[in-house]
Amino acid sequence: MSESFFEKLTDVCHQLLLDNEGLMHYLKVHRGMANKTISTYKLGAFPEDLRDLYDEYDVDPVELREQNIVWNADQSQFKLYPVVIPIRNVQGKSIAIGCRTLLNDDKRKEMGIPKYRNSSYKKTSYLFGLDYAVGAIRQKDKVFVVEGYFDVITAHQKGIKNVVASCGTIFSKRQLIMLSRYTNNICLLFDNDMPGHTSARKIINKLADFDSDINLTCEFTPDGYKDIDEYIMNGGDTKLFGEERIDLNDVEIETLW
């Protein structure tokens, strides 16, 4: 995989976003993103016409196919996923892209498509937002692991910097080891729904005894809020992080309440 390829693709998509009033409105008004946040994370727009990538921006079509971004000159799995989120390694180099559709839940279910898609990369070897979170993780001696890109971006924008995303409900031993370089206090903050609760329980049971020095716990937002993005966007008090209790079928967890 070529890092320079994804760096170039990220730059192209970011410029396309800045020129796209509709997507900028979505990010700023509906997602509450500040211009600085959009710039910092180099959020982007996937081109409406794939030929722009080849003809206007000279992006390598071979690598686009190899990374499962396009299928041929006219077709891509990302055509229905206009919002581009660059995925970086801990050194801050782009290694993949994730994309979000703007179709509503009913339309997605009708079409049988997920809310997010990503280019090919080994998801269990990376954590979204870690490049921006390392300093805060060390300072706070604690890290929150959330599910989604916007959970991280919204939290970071609000000043909660010690947050990273597993980009789903899988959290691997490799990711645990990565985070233990910066803190031994690792808290899963998955979505407050059945899949999130179930996955958190499985991960705790599987990894809790991996290293006795690592304090692996889980946290959830209050009832009525699916995730930390929704909680913060609706004015949730971020000072409430850190209060503790026992819950989740006798598994010790930390919660926001």
PyMOL commands that set and color helices and strands:
alter all, ss='L'
color gray80, all
select helices_A, chain A and resi 3-18+21-30+35-40+51-56+61-66+105-111+123-125+130-140+149-157+173-180+194-207+228-233+238-240
alter helices_A, ss='H'
color red, helices_A
select strands_A, chain A and resi 44-45+83-88+94-100+116-118+143-146+163-165+185-188+215-218+244-247+251-254
alter strands_A, ss='S'
color yellow, strands_A
deselect
rebuild
show_as cartoon
